[in-house]
Amino acid sequence: MRSLLTKYKLVIRFILTFVLVYSILSIGYKFYLDFSDGSKHYPDYITNLVGKQTEAVLNSFGYRTNIVPHYDEPSLMVFVEQKYIARVIEGCNGMSVIILFIAFVVAFSDTFKRTFLFILAGSVLIYAVNLIRIVLLTIGLHHYPWRSEVMHEVIFPLAIYGMVFLLWMFWVNHFSKKVKTANV
């Protein structure tokens, strides 16, 4: 039994670190959502920011866009050319994907500085790609509403999770000391 634990020490450490970091960040994010009353930034600051940035990008592309608070649920309604196209909910803000990304990178951590910088750069990239995903999805829904399910459920999740997977692979293959020491 002891030799089995020694043999899988890195795997066990990875799993425990991942679960611990993911749990701490998820609980912290849940507290953030629970204490966001929406009085200043509806429904919460991050979702509101993503909505406003989506509105700005779409307007810069020539789509007359308005983002307004939903009257029935904690979300933002997206109007393009005065037509209700979509809604931005908390799950659209990319934070759950960023939390997952951070937990994985920390579980395969390198030096503090390198890990911190990769998390920072990766989180900014995920946020930006998520914003582009929402903009493109909105444009797609505006022009091809009958393709909403395949765009929302297949293409765009594949893009965001595919990019996160590529970031993870880049991290593991180029920076993670745990993989390097395991291969020695």
C-alpha positions in Angstrom: 0.0 0.0 0.0 2.8 2.4 0.9 4.6 1.8 -2.4 1.3 2.5 -4.2 1.0 5.9 -2.4 4.6 6.7 -3.2 4.1 5.7 -6.8 1.0 8.0 -7.2 2.2 10.8 -4.9 2.2 13.4 -7.7 -1.3 12.4 -8.9 -2.7 12.5 -5.4 -1.1 15.8 -4.7 -2.5 17.2 -8.0 -6.0 16.0 -7.2 -6.0 17.3 -3.6 -4.5 20.7 -4.7 -6.9 21.0 -7.5 -10.0 20.2 -5.4 -8.8 22.5 -2.6 -8.1 25.5 -4.8 -11.2 25.0 -6.9 -13.4 24.7 -3.7 -11.9 27.8 -2.1 -12.3 29.9 -5.2 -15.8 28.6 -5.9 -16.9 29.2 -2.4 -15.4 32.7 -2.5 -17.2 33.4 -5.8 -20.4 32.2 -4.3 -20.0 34.6 -1.4 -19.3 37.4 -3.9 -22.6 36.5 -5.8 -24.6 36.2 -2.5 -23.5 39.6 -1.3 -24.0 41.3 -4.7 -27.3 42.9 -4.2 -27.4 44.4 -7.7 -28.3 47.9 -6.4 -25.4 49.6 -8.2 -24.3 47.0 -10.8 -27.1 44.6 -11.8 -27.1 41.6 -11.4 -23.5 41.7 -10.1 -20.4 43.8 -11.0 -18.6 41.2 -13.3 -21.7 40.2 -15.2 -22.7 43.9 -15.6 -19.2 44.7 -16.8 -19.3 41.9 -19.4 -22.7 43.2 -20.5 -21.5 46.8 -20.9 -18.4 45.7 -22.7 -20.5 43.5 -25.1 -22.7 46.5 -25.7 -19.7 48.8 -26.5 -18.1 46.2 -28.8 -21.3 45.6 -30.7 -22.0 49.3 -31.1 -18.4 49.8 -32.4 -19.2 47.2 -35.0 -22.2 49.1 -36.1 -24.9 47.1 -34.4 -27.2 49.5 -32.5 -27.1 47.7 -29.2 -28.7 48.3 -25.8 -28.1 46.3 -22.6 -30.8 46.7 -20.0 -31.6 44.9 -16.7 -34.0 42.0 -17.1 -37.3 42.8 -15.4 -37.9 39.2 -14.3 -34.6 37.5 -13.5 -31.0 38.5 -12.5 -29.7 39.0 -16.1 -29.2 41.6 -18.7 -31.2 41.7 -21.9 -29.4 42.4 -25.1 -31.3 44.4 -27.7 -29.8 44.7 -31.2 -31.6 47.1 -33.6 -34.3 47.3 -30.9 -35.0 43.6 -31.1 -34.5 41.3 -28.0 -31.7 38.9 -29.0 -30.2 37.4 -25.9 -29.6 37.7 -22.2 -26.4 37.8 -20.3 -26.6 35.8 -17.1 -24.0 35.3 -14.4 -22.8 32.1 -16.1 -21.9 34.1 -19.2 -19.3 36.2 -17.4 -16.5 33.6 -17.7 -15.7 33.5 -14.0 -16.4 29.8 -13.5 -14.1 29.0 -16.4 -11.4 31.2 -15.0 -11.7 29.5 -11.6 -11.3 26.1 -13.2 -8.3 27.3 -15.1 -6.6 28.7 -12.0 -7.2 25.5 -10.0 -5.6 23.4 -12.7 -2.6 25.7 -13.1 -2.0 25.9 -9.3 -2.3 22.1 -9.0 0.6 21.9 -11.5 2.4 25.0 -10.1 5.9 26.1 -10.8 7.6 29.0 -9.1 5.2 31.6 -7.5 6.1 34.3 -10.0 5.8 32.1 -13.1 2.5 30.6 -11.8 1.1 34.0 -10.9 2.0 35.6 -14.3 0.6 32.6 -16.2 -2.6 32.7 -14.2 -2.9 36.5 -14.8 -2.2 36.3 -18.5 -4.4 33.2 -19.0 -7.3 34.8 -17.0 -7.1 38.0 -19.1 -7.1 35.9 -22.3 -10.0 33.8 -21.1 -12.0 36.9 -20.2 -11.2 38.5 -23.6 -12.1 35.4 -25.6 -15.3 35.0 -23.6 -16.2 38.6 -24.4 -15.6 38.0 -28.1 -17.6 34.7 -27.8 -20.6 36.7 -26.4 -20.3 39.3 -29.1 -20.0 36.7 -31.9 -22.9 34.7 -30.4 -25.1 37.9 -30.3 -24.2 38.7 -33.9 -24.9 35.1 -34.9 -28.3 35.1 -33.0 -29.1 38.4 -34.7 -28.5 37.0 -38.2 -29.2 33.3 -37.8 -31.7 32.9 -34.9 -32.6 29.4 -36.1 -29.0 28.3 -35.3 -29.1 29.4 -31.7 -28.9 26.0 -30.1 -25.9 24.8 -32.1 -24.1 28.1 -31.6 -24.8 28.4 -27.8 -24.5 24.7 -26.9 -21.8 23.5 -29.2 -19.7 25.9 -31.1 -19.0 28.6 -28.5 -18.5 26.3 -25.5 -16.1 24.3 -27.6 -14.2 27.5 -28.4 -13.8 28.7 -24.8 -13.1 25.3 -23.3 -10.9 24.3 -26.2 -8.8 27.4 -25.6 -8.6 26.7 -21.8 -7.5 23.1 -22.6 -4.7 24.5 -24.9 -3.6 26.9 -22.2 -3.4 24.0 -19.7 -1.4 21.8 -22.2 1.0 24.8 -22.8 1.4 25.2 -19.0 2.0 21.5 -18.4 4.4 21.1 -21.3 6.4 24.3 -20.9 6.3 25.4 -17.3 5.1 22.8 -14.8 8.0 21.6 -12.6 5.9 18.6 -11.5 5.8 17.2 -14.9 9.5 17.8 -15.4 10.5 16.1 -12.1 8.2 13.2 -12.9 9.9 12.6 -16.2 13.4 12.7 -14.8 
